[in-house]
């Protein structure tokens, strides 16, 4: 047996543990450990500097690792143990399709929780509570977030995020890379116009190269979207894409579970997640 692969006999307890965590209430997502080790090392990947030191506070997000790409693009890597757990499950080559999909669903839910902490529009009002009046905050449903899932696997990341996005609208896109700096749509449902102040979230499972995301960002901005109101959620990202996008869209934020260090000659992230469409829908 290849020593680099986990023995199949170890899968049963791993699957049971995963199911138990998945069944835990959402409050598990609201707690982030305050005991992060400070690591003095720095890693530089092709213009991306990843700081592995005490995480910085960013807005209302607790303990998110801040990474700077190119100019000022910010990449946030929440150091949540559940993110590491489900990412490990998603990476496992021997994992059955259903468990791979469930791991991606959970990763999408946790990343979304971190992403919307300081992003959801709220309204303040006085309400009649049981014993007295109270000040309360509610999500402003009149300002839905515009979600753009890119590719066939992106909707999987959104399956359990409904409760975190009380008001949202989705516009699915599918693209293929056609050149070194170009991509073409095979599916495009983007709205004709992005209204003033509307927030747009691009969801793409892996950000290995820049072409597809660059094309969608360009079209969203041409329709009225503002870079400071655009965020990207991706399970894995790689330095080449971050460098290119950072130069062009410094005000866009990226939320991800991990920055993988390499992209091979065929454009695959290493170690990556493999062919997700095959692993999730075929097995």
Buried (B, 14 or more C-beta within 10 A) or exposed (E): EEEEEBEEEEBEEBBEEBEEBBEEEEEEBEEBEEEEEEEEEEEEBEBBEBBBBEBEEBEEBBBBBBBBBBEEBBBBBBBBEBBEBBBBBBBBEEBEEEBBBBBBBBBBBBBBBBBBBEBBBEEEEEEEEEEEEEEEEEBEEEBBBBBBBBBBBBBBBBBBBEEBBEEBEBBBBBBEBEEEEEBEBEEBEBBEEBEEEBBBBBBBBBBBBBBBBBBBBEBBBEBBBBBEBBBBBBBBBBBBBBBBBBBBBBEBBBBBBBBBBBBEEEEBBEEBBBEBEEBBEEE
